[in-house]
Amino acid sequence: MISIIIIDDEANARELLASLVSDHPGFEVISLCSNVDSAYMAIAEKQPDAILLDIQMPGKDGFALIGLIQTLDKIPEIIFVTAWEKFAIQAIKNAAFDYLLKPVKKEELRNALCRLRLKLRQEKQKTSIDQVVENIKNHKKIRINDRHGFHLINPDEIVYIHAEGSYCQMILSDDREITVSMNIGKLTELLEDDCFVKISRSCIININYLVRVDRKNQVCELKANKLISCNISKPFLKKIGTLQNGVN
């Protein structure tokens, strides 16, 4: 569920927004606030994913709240909901996710929430991928999710990695294959200083499993449970041929 806090000094406006948000599955209004001070406390305590924020309110305005929440560990996405167009530029400068004018149209709110869902999903996926990469770099066990659950693997078990479109296939020493949404270029950059070496634009190998390099046919052989052959691109041939003494 994507959690939202609504901040508006008018009770009717708060209730209307809450009703409109409730029409969209996957979104939950967790608090209604009438001023900046109560909103700050609610945001700090409940850590919402987003806030629907009025600008002109008695006392402190919406921009004052933005200043206050910058000190929090989690800063929510900000969707301004106001009757005034004149604050749009200032809202953009304050990194607003969206700017809706009152009276709020259902279609405009729906579009804003759909884009919010997409952004949060992408950020979550990126965080997950970055964590996997960091764990590989540090040689910790890593969690790899698939359609049915997840795998916990040690990077030392990875024999080679092969890019397939926007995904990478990790082939493990026990013949398992793990599919990960990860850019092979980023993997190469992070793993090159360890035991992982790029042998083509689409393949990284673990040199601990390397047993033979055939320079003439531009092929290398890896040995785990079985012998695996991988093609070496010419630009990478010289480098791979000097990795281990006695490799022919």
C-alpha positions, 0 to 999 in steps of 0.5 A: 500500500502507498501511504498518503497524508493530506494537509489542508486547513479546510475540513471539506477539502481534506475529506474530499481528497481522502474520498478521491484517493480511496477510489484508487486501489493500492493507496491509503490515507493514513492521516488528515492534518489541518496545519503545518505543525500537526502535519510535521509530527504525523509525517515524522511518526508515520513516514508516508510515501507521499503528502497532498499539501495545500499551500496557503494556510493560516500561520505557516504555509505549505512551503514552511512544511517542506523546509521542516521535513528536510531533516527527516530520514524519509522525505515523502513525495509532495503533491501540491493541491492549491487554488492558486496557479501563481505558486507553481514555479516555487513548487517546482523549485521545491521539488514537487512531484505534482501540482494540482489545482482546486477543484481537483479533477478526478482524472488529474488526480488519477494520473498523478497517483499512477505516476507516483506508483510507477516512480515508487516502484522503480525506486524500490527496484533500483534499491533492491538491485543496488543492494544485490550489487553491493553484496556481491562486491563485499562477498556476502550472501545475497538474496535473489528473488524469482517468481516463486520466492528467493535464493540465498547465494554466495558470489563464490558460487557464480560461474558466469553471468550472461546478459540477455536483453535487459536481464542477466542470467547467473549460472551457479556452480551447482548448475542453477540459473538465477535471473536478475534485472541488472545492467551488465555494465554496472556489474563489470565495473563493480566486479572487475577488481575481484575474481569476475572478468568480462570476456565479451560485451555480454558475458562475465566469468569467475576466473576461479572456474577458468581451466582453459583458454583457446586463443585460436578459436576465441573460446574459454572453458569453465569447470564446475559440475560440468565443463562450460564453453564461453566465447571470448570477444577479440578485444578481451582475448589478450587480457583473459589469456594473461590471467592465470599461469599455465592457461593455454 
